[in-house]
Amino acid sequence: MVKRTFLQIDLQNLFYEARRREEKIDFEKIWDSINSREGEFLTEAIVYLIRSQDFESDKFETKLQKWGYKIQAKNTHRVLMDTCPTCKTEFKMDQPFYKQTNLDVEITVDCINRINSYDKWILMSGDGDFAYPCRYLKQMGKTVEIWSFKECYNSSLDPDKITFISDDFFYKKPKVNVFGFKWGPL
């Protein structure tokens, strides 16, 4: 029997760890890896991302859509203020403050709304906020698989399978030949 698989990617959760490692995730490799699994059919793949005024994401989003991902996005809110209402940090009046946002609720609602369209749920996020949806989906007979960086994985997720994102899913930096010496990964 072929398992219908639904993939959701919490991009912000992955982005900060990849940036800390000075790496870029190769979403085409992820698509190919999951979409080519024997006995599984990828019904839908959604990337949840936050759009910032300081980063142009159109090219990135176009690439994702070209590979087959759907995009679910929210915009950050840029405001000028003298004090952060949450942490009381003082700012210069001309310094922007970004109101943080995330898509955890949207991810959870989407996986519950689509529950009858898949047998297996793959979530790319190590965020412990998804522990309840993981438990619920397992109770409903769904297979739950989490993809995460080891450093960001919260064990309260308790999936059926965990895949730690490895170097295989990063863009490979090309070797550069400078003055006869090869620089870059071996």
Secondary structure as a PSIPRED ss2 file (coil, helix, strand):
# PSIPRED VFORMAT (PSIPRED V4.0)

   1 M C   1.000  0.000  0.000
   2 V C   1.000  0.000  0.000
   3 K E   0.000  0.000  1.000
   4 R E   0.000  0.000  1.000
   5 T E   0.000  0.000  1.000
   6 F E   0.000  0.000  1.000
   7 L E   0.000  0.000  1.000
   8 Q E   0.000  0.000  1.000
   9 I E   0.000  0.000  1.000
  10 D E   0.000  0.000  1.000
  11 L H   0.000  1.000  0.000
  12 Q H   0.000  1.000  0.000
  13 N H   0.000  1.000  0.000
  14 L H   0.000  1.000  0.000
  15 F H   0.000  1.000  0.000
  16 Y H   0.000  1.000  0.000
  17 E H   0.000  1.000  0.000
  18 A H   0.000  1.000  0.000
  19 R H   0.000  1.000  0.000
  20 R H   0.000  1.000  0.000
  21 R C   1.000  0.000  0.000
  22 E C   1.000  0.000  0.000
  23 E C   1.000  0.000  0.000
  24 K C   1.000  0.000  0.000
  25 I E   0.000  0.000  1.000
  26 D C   1.000  0.000  0.000
  27 F H   0.000  1.000  0.000
  28 E H   0.000  1.000  0.000
  29 K H   0.000  1.000  0.000
  30 I H   0.000  1.000  0.000
  31 W H   0.000  1.000  0.000
  32 D H   0.000  1.000  0.000
  33 S H   0.000  1.000  0.000
  34 I H   0.000  1.000  0.000
  35 N H   0.000  1.000  0.000
  36 S C   1.000  0.000  0.000
  37 R C   1.000  0.000  0.000
  38 E C   1.000  0.000  0.000
  39 G C   1.000  0.000  0.000
  40 E E   0.000  0.000  1.000
  41 F E   0.000  0.000  1.000
  42 L E   0.000  0.000  1.000
  43 T E   0.000  0.000  1.000
  44 E E   0.000  0.000  1.000
  45 A E   0.000  0.000  1.000
  46 I E   0.000  0.000  1.000
  47 V E   0.000  0.000  1.000
  48 Y E   0.000  0.000  1.000
  49 L E   0.000  0.000  1.000
  50 I E   0.000  0.000  1.000
  51 R E   0.000  0.000  1.000
  52 S C   1.000  0.000  0.000
  53 Q C   1.000  0.000  0.000
  54 D C   1.000  0.000  0.000
  55 F C   1.000  0.000  0.000
  56 E C   1.000  0.000  0.000
  57 S C   1.000  0.000  0.000
  58 D H   0.000  1.000  0.000
  59 K H   0.000  1.000  0.000
  60 F H   0.000  1.000  0.000
  61 E H   0.000  1.000  0.000
  62 T H   0.000  1.000  0.000
  63 K H   0.000  1.000  0.000
  64 L H   0.000  1.000  0.000
  65 Q H   0.000  1.000  0.000
  66 K H   0.000  1.000  0.000
  67 W H   0.000  1.000  0.000
  68 G C   1.000  0.000  0.000
  69 Y C   1.000  0.000  0.000
  70 K E   0.000  0.000  1.000
  71 I E   0.000  0.000  1.000
  72 Q E   0.000  0.000  1.000
  73 A E   0.000  0.000  1.000
  74 K E   0.000  0.000  1.000
  75 N E   0.000  0.000  1.000
  76 T C   1.000  0.000  0.000
  77 H E   0.000  0.000  1.000
  78 R E   0.000  0.000  1.000
  79 V E   0.000  0.000  1.000
  80 L E   0.000  0.000  1.000
  81 M C   1.000  0.000  0.000
  82 D C   1.000  0.000  0.000
  83 T E   0.000  0.000  1.000
  84 C C   1.000  0.000  0.000
  85 P C   1.000  0.000  0.000
  86 T C   1.000  0.000  0.000
  87 C C   1.000  0.000  0.000
  88 K C   1.000  0.000  0.000
  89 T C   1.000  0.000  0.000
  90 E E   0.000  0.000  1.000
  91 F C   1.000  0.000  0.000
  92 K C   1.000  0.000  0.000
  93 M C   1.000  0.000  0.000
  94 D C   1.000  0.000  0.000
  95 Q C   1.000  0.000  0.000
  96 P E   0.000  0.000  1.000
  97 F E   0.000  0.000  1.000
  98 Y E   0.000  0.000  1.000
  99 K E   0.000  0.000  1.000
 100 Q C   1.000  0.000  0.000
 101 T C   1.000  0.000  0.000
 102 N C   1.000  0.000  0.000
 103 L C   1.000  0.000  0.000
 104 D H   0.000  1.000  0.000
 105 V H   0.000  1.000  0.000
 106 E H   0.000  1.000  0.000
 107 I H   0.000  1.000  0.000
 108 T H   0.000  1.000  0.000
 109 V H   0.000  1.000  0.000
 110 D H   0.000  1.000  0.000
 111 C H   0.000  1.000  0.000
 112 I H   0.000  1.000  0.000
 113 N H   0.000  1.000  0.000
 114 R C   1.000  0.000  0.000
 115 I H   0.000  1.000  0.000
 116 N H   0.000  1.000  0.000
 117 S H   0.000  1.000  0.000
 118 Y C   1.000  0.000  0.000
 119 D C   1.000  0.000  0.000
 120 K E   0.000  0.000  1.000
 121 W E   0.000  0.000  1.000
 122 I E   0.000  0.000  1.000
 123 L E   0.000  0.000  1.000
 124 M E   0.000  0.000  1.000
 125 S C   1.000  0.000  0.000
 126 G C   1.000  0.000  0.000
 127 D C   1.000  0.000  0.000
 128 G H   0.000  1.000  0.000
 129 D H   0.000  1.000  0.000
 130 F H   0.000  1.000  0.000
 131 A H   0.000  1.000  0.000
 132 Y H   0.000  1.000  0.000
 133 P H   0.000  1.000  0.000
 134 C H   0.000  1.000  0.000
 135 R H   0.000  1.000  0.000
 136 Y H   0.000  1.000  0.000
 137 L H   0.000  1.000  0.000
 138 K H   0.000  1.000  0.000
 139 Q H   0.000  1.000  0.000
 140 M C   1.000  0.000  0.000
 141 G C   1.000  0.000  0.000
 142 K C   1.000  0.000  0.000
 143 T E   0.000  0.000  1.000
 144 V E   0.000  0.000  1.000
 145 E E   0.000  0.000  1.000
 146 I E   0.000  0.000  1.000
 147 W E   0.000  0.000  1.000
 148 S E   0.000  0.000  1.000
 149 F C   1.000  0.000  0.000
 150 K H   0.000  1.000  0.000
 151 E H   0.000  1.000  0.000
 152 C H   0.000  1.000  0.000
 153 Y C   1.000  0.000  0.000
 154 N C   1.000  0.000  0.000
 155 S H   0.000  1.000  0.000
 156 S H   0.000  1.000  0.000
 157 L H   0.000  1.000  0.000
 158 D C   1.000  0.000  0.000
 159 P C   1.000  0.000  0.000
 160 D C   1.000  0.000  0.000
 161 K E   0.000  0.000  1.000
 162 I E   0.000  0.000  1.000
 163 T E   0.000  0.000  1.000
 164 F E   0.000  0.000  1.000
 165 I C   1.000  0.000  0.000
 166 S C   1.000  0.000  0.000
 167 D H   0.000  1.000  0.000
 168 D H   0.000  1.000  0.000
 169 F H   0.000  1.000  0.000
 170 F E   0.000  0.000  1.000
 171 Y C   1.000  0.000  0.000
 172 K C   1.000  0.000  0.000
 173 K C   1.000  0.000  0.000
 174 P C   1.000  0.000  0.000
 175 K C   1.000  0.000  0.000
 176 V E   0.000  0.000  1.000
 177 N E   0.000  0.000  1.000
 178 V E   0.000  0.000  1.000
 179 F C   1.000  0.000  0.000
 180 G C   1.000  0.000  0.000
 181 F E   0.000  0.000  1.000
 182 K E   0.000  0.000  1.000
 183 W E   0.000  0.000  1.000
 184 G C   1.000  0.000  0.000
 185 P C   1.000  0.000  0.000
 186 L C   1.000  0.000  0.000
